[in-house]
Amino acid sequence: MSTTTGTPTASAATTASRSGDLSATSVPDTGAGTGTATAKPTGQTLGWRLRFAALSLVWGFSFLFIKVGTEGFAPLQVTLGRAAFGALALLAIVVIKRERLPRAPRTWAHLTVAAFFLNALPFTLFAYAELTIPSTLAGICNATSPLWGMALSVVALSEDRPTRRRGAGLGLGFLGVLTVLGAWQGFAGTDLTGTAMALGASLSYAVGWIYVRRTLAGVPHSHLSMSSAQLLLTTAQLAVVTPLFTTAPTHYPVIPLLAVFTLGALGTGFAFLIQYGLVAEIGPTTAQMVTYFIPVIATAAGVALLHEQLSWNTPVGALIVLAGAALTQSRPRPSTPPLPHPDPTTD
């Protein structure tokens, strides 16, 4: 997304191409292969759990940071600042590690498309959506990305075959969205335009991951290098568009500015490195479970800190969405042949 509130990057395409699982694209591939981790000392186990919790908090709070940022700046300006601060954070690490950005023009061309669908467009849609919908609803809409991914991959990726379980997950997730929106009340009290933008942002993530799976899987560059290049391109795209639709701020309120800085440098920059380390240590299957904590934290943050109203159908619908998303990403366990029974007539 996917852990889609952070820094979705084309460098994760290898994981997706191996697993055939669109949600895995939100987790960088380190060659771990599976989510099964070997036994580790207690200190190391506690260490990854703390980093997992920190990552969940950072990405869960991203929707609150977006909401606070739009109170002082235009949505496009929030998105531009988010991408720029994230790119600067990663580029600083590129310099420290003495890595190089990709050089092939073909790679940069594909990264340009990835930057649009995985960063520029969804970041902008979420920022505009939160002008009219609460951050809690935006966080829940973000959790629908695996549902979109499953639906689209059936059409666009020949290796993804629908199963009854995944189909049931898609239907369950759709029911969850209707529950969140209060469909039986005629969507009363819900801004449909803002909600559609948030759902469109999640759809954009899914479209972007299908693209990178088909074009950038196996590119011989580090995750840090590809992520930095992608965020650079995102910043360039937004730097061209933002002046056309907004006027330069006349003042820079401290709290919204800090929110945008934190959203970019921490949530879009350094969080990627935390995620990368988690995948290396515990594998992509376990690391991607962070996706299911994001809407819970986003809801708690919006209610506790922004005093957003929460009716019963919002958390219930969110749980249904998450259950549906989990079903779409589940796969049947491989069957193991029965052990041969010894023949009692032979020695």
C-alpha positions in Angstrom: 0.0 0.0 0.0 0.0 -2.0 0.0 1.4 0.0 2.7 0.3 2.8 0.6 0.5 5.8 2.9 4.2 5.5 3.0 6.5 5.4 -0.1 5.2 2.8 -2.5 8.1 2.2 -4.9 8.8 0.3 -8.1 11.7 -1.4 -6.3 9.2 -3.7 -4.7 8.1 -5.2 -8.0 10.3 -8.2 -7.6 8.5 -9.4 -4.6 5.2 -9.0 -6.3 6.3 -10.9 -9.4 7.5 -13.7 -7.3 4.5 -14.1 -5.1 1.7 -13.1 -7.6 0.3 -11.1 -4.7 -0.4 -7.4 -5.3 -0.4 -6.5 -1.7 3.2 -7.7 -1.4 4.2 -4.9 -3.7 4.0 -2.5 -0.8 6.9 -4.4 0.8 10.4 -4.3 -0.6 11.9 -7.6 -1.7 15.2 -8.6 -0.1 15.3 -12.1 -1.3 13.7 -13.3 1.9 11.3 -15.3 -0.1 8.8 -16.2 2.6 7.4 -14.7 5.8 8.9 -17.5 7.9 11.7 -16.1 10.1 14.3 -18.2 11.9 14.4 -18.2 15.6 16.1 -15.1 17.0 17.2 -14.0 20.4 14.7 -12.2 22.6 16.4 -8.8 22.1 16.2 -9.1 18.3 12.6 -10.2 18.4 11.7 -7.3 20.6 13.7 -5.0 18.3 11.7 -5.8 15.1 8.4 -5.7 17.0 9.2 -2.1 18.2 10.1 -1.1 14.6 6.9 -2.7 13.3 4.9 -0.8 15.9 6.8 2.4 15.0 6.0 1.9 11.3 2.4 1.2 12.0 2.2 4.4 14.0 3.9 6.6 11.4 1.7 5.4 8.5 -1.4 5.4 10.7 -0.8 9.0 11.6 -0.1 10.0 8.0 -3.8 10.8 7.5 -3.8 13.1 10.5 -0.7 14.9 9.1 -2.5 15.3 5.8 -5.5 16.8 7.5 -3.4 19.2 9.6 -1.3 20.2 6.6 -4.3 21.1 4.5 -5.4 23.5 7.3 -2.5 25.8 6.4 -1.7 24.9 2.7 -3.4 24.0 -0.5 -3.7 20.2 -1.1 -1.2 20.3 -4.0 1.2 22.2 -1.8 0.9 19.6 0.9 1.6 16.9 -1.6 4.6 18.7 -3.1 6.1 19.3 0.3 5.5 15.6 1.2 7.3 14.4 -1.9 10.1 16.9 -1.6 10.9 16.2 2.1 10.7 12.5 1.4 13.1 12.7 -1.5 15.6 14.8 0.4 15.6 12.3 3.3 16.3 9.4 0.9 18.8 11.3 -1.1 20.8 12.1 2.0 21.0 8.4 2.7 22.0 7.7 -0.9 24.9 10.1 -0.4 25.9 8.7 2.9 25.9 5.1 1.5 27.6 6.3 -1.8 24.9 4.6 -3.9 24.1 5.7 -7.5 20.7 6.5 -9.0 19.6 4.5 -12.1 21.1 5.6 -15.4 19.2 3.8 -18.1 16.6 6.1 -19.8 14.2 3.2 -20.1 14.2 2.8 -16.3 13.6 6.5 -15.7 10.7 6.4 -18.2 9.0 3.6 -16.3 9.8 5.2 -13.0 8.1 8.4 -14.3 4.8 6.4 -14.8 5.3 4.7 -11.4 5.8 8.0 -9.7 2.6 9.3 -11.1 0.4 6.4 -10.1 2.1 5.4 -6.9 2.9 8.9 -5.5 1.8 12.0 -7.2 -1.8 11.1 -8.0 -2.8 9.2 -4.8 -1.0 11.6 -2.5 -2.9 14.5 -4.2 -6.3 12.7 -4.2 -5.9 11.9 -0.4 -5.0 15.6 0.3 -8.1 16.9 -1.6 -10.3 14.2 -0.1 -9.5 15.3 3.4 -10.8 18.7 2.7 -14.3 17.2 3.0 -14.0 13.9 4.7 -12.5 13.0 8.1 -9.0 11.5 8.3 -10.6 8.3 9.8 -12.5 7.7 6.6 -9.5 8.4 4.4 -7.5 5.8 6.4 -10.2 3.2 5.9 -10.4 3.9 2.2 -6.7 3.3 2.0 -7.2 -0.2 3.2 -9.2 -1.0 0.1 -6.1 -1.0 -2.1 -5.6 -4.8 -1.9 -9.3 -5.2 -3.0 -8.7 -3.1 -6.1 -5.5 -4.9 -6.7 -7.1 -8.3 -6.7 -9.9 -7.2 -9.0 -7.5 -5.5 -11.5 -4.9 -8.2 -11.4 -7.4 -10.8 -12.6 -7.8 -8.8 -15.8 -4.3 -7.4 -16.3 -2.0 -10.2 -14.9 -2.4 -13.6 -16.5 -0.6 -15.4 -13.6 -3.3 -14.3 -11.1 -6.2 -16.6 -11.2 -9.3 -15.9 -9.1 -10.3 -18.4 -6.4 -13.5 -18.7 -4.5 -11.8 -17.5 -1.4 -10.4 -14.4 -3.0 -13.7 -13.7 -4.8 -15.4 -13.9 -1.4 -12.9 -11.5 0.0 -13.6 -9.0 -2.8 -17.3 -9.2 -2.1 -16.8 -8.9 1.6 -14.6 -5.9 1.2 -17.2 -4.2 -1.0 -19.8 -4.9 1.7 -17.5 -3.3 4.2 -17.2 -0.1 2.1 -21.0 0.1 1.9 -21.1 -0.3 5.7 -18.6 2.4 6.3 -20.5 4.8 4.0 -23.9 3.9 5.5 -25.5 2.8 2.3 -28.8 1.9 4.0 -29.2 5.5 4.9 -28.7 6.7 1.4 -25.1 7.8 2.2 -26.5 10.5 4.4 -23.8 12.6 6.0 -21.0 11.3 3.7 -19.3 13.5 1.2 -19.4 11.3 -1.9 -16.9 13.4 -3.8 -14.2 13.3 -1.1 -14.9 9.6 -0.5 -14.6 8.8 -4.2 -11.2 10.7 -4.3 -9.9 8.6 -1.4 -11.1 5.4 -3.0 -9.6 6.6 -6.3 -6.2 7.1 -4.5 -6.3 3.4 -3.4 -7.2 2.4 -6.9 -4.3 4.4 -8.2 -1.9 2.4 -6.0 -3.3 -0.9 -7.5 -2.9 0.4 -11.1 0.7 1.5 -10.3 1.7 -1.8 -8.9 0.4 -3.7 -11.9 2.4 -1.4 -14.1 5.7 -1.9 -12.2 5.2 -5.6 -12.0 5.0 -5.7 -15.8 7.9 -3.3 -16.5 10.3 -3.0 -13.6 10.5 -6.5 -12.0 14.1 -7.6 -11.8 15.7 -4.2 -12.4 19.2 -4.5 -11.0 19.1 -1.5 -8.7 18.8 -1.2 -4.9 15.5 -0.3 -3.3 17.0 2.9 -1.9 18.2 3.9 -5.3 14.9 3.2 -7.1 12.9 4.8 -4.3 15.0 8.0 -4.3 14.7 8.3 -8.1 10.9 7.7 -8.0 10.4 10.4 -5.3 12.6 12.8 -7.3 10.4 12.3 -10.3 7.3 12.7 -8.1 8.6 16.0 -6.8 9.4 17.2 -10.4 5.9 16.3 -11.6 4.2 18.2 -8.7 6.6 21.1 -9.0 5.3 21.7 -12.5 1.6 21.3 -11.7 1.3 23.0 -8.3 2.1 26.6 -9.5 -0.5 26.2 -12.2 -3.4 25.6 -9.7 -2.3 27.3 -6.6 -0.7 30.6 -5.5 2.4 30.7 -3.4 1.7 30.8 0.4 2.0 34.3 1.9 2.8 32.8 5.3 3.9 29.4 6.7 2.0 28.4 9.8 4.2 26.4 12.1 1.9 23.4 12.9 0.8 22.6 9.3 4.4 23.1 8.1 5.6 20.6 10.8 2.9 18.2 9.8 4.0 18.3 6.1 7.6 17.9 7.1 6.9 14.9 9.3 4.6 13.4 6.6 7.4 13.7 4.0 10.7 13.1 5.9 9.4 10.5 8.3 6.3 8.9 6.8 7.4 9.0 3.1 11.2 8.9 3.6 12.7 7.2 6.6 9.7 4.9 7.1 10.7 3.1 3.9 14.1 2.2 5.4 12.3 0.8 8.5 10.1 -1.3 6.2 13.1 -2.5 4.2 14.9 -3.6 7.4 11.8 -5.5 8.6 11.5 -7.4 5.3 15.1 -8.4 5.5 14.6 -9.6 9.1 11.2 -11.2 9.2 10.2 -11.6 5.6 7.6 -9.8 3.4 4.6 -11.9 4.5 4.9 -10.8 8.1 6.1 -7.3 7.3 3.1 -6.5 5.1 0.8 -7.1 8.1 1.4 -3.5 8.9 -1.3 -2.7 6.3 -4.0 -4.0 8.7 -2.9 -1.7 11.6 -3.0 1.5 9.6 -6.8 2.1 9.5 -7.1 1.3 13.2 -4.4 3.8 14.1 -5.7 6.4 11.7 -9.2 6.1 13.2 -7.9 6.3 16.8 -5.7 9.4 15.9 -8.6 11.2 14.2 -11.0 10.6 17.0 -8.6 11.3 19.9 -6.6 14.3 18.4 -8.9 15.8 15.8 -12.1 15.1 17.7 -13.7 13.5 14.6 -17.1 11.9 15.0 -17.3 8.2 14.8 -20.6 6.3 14.3 -20.9 2.6 14.9 -20.8 1.7 11.2 -17.3 3.1 10.6 -15.3 0.7 12.8 -17.6 -2.2 11.9 -17.2 -1.5 8.2 -13.5 -1.1 8.6 -13.2 -4.5 10.2 -15.2 -6.0 7.3 -13.0 -4.3 4.8 -9.8 -5.6 6.5 -11.3 -9.1 6.6 -12.1 -8.9 2.9 -8.6 -7.6 2.1 -7.0 -10.4 4.1 -9.1 -13.0 2.2 -8.1 -11.6 -1.2 -4.4 -12.0 -0.2 -4.7 -15.5 1.4 -3.5 -18.5 -0.5 -4.3 -22.2 0.1 -1.6 -24.1 1.9 0.3 -26.4 -0.4 -0.9 -29.9 0.1 1.7 -32.4 1.2 1.6 -36.0 0.0 0.9 -38.6 2.7 3.9 -40.5 4.0 4.2 -44.0 2.7 3.2 -46.7 5.2 5.7 -49.4 5.6 4.8 -52.7 4.1 4.5 -55.2 6.9 5.5 -58.1 4.6 9.0 -56.7 4.0 12.0 -56.1 6.3 
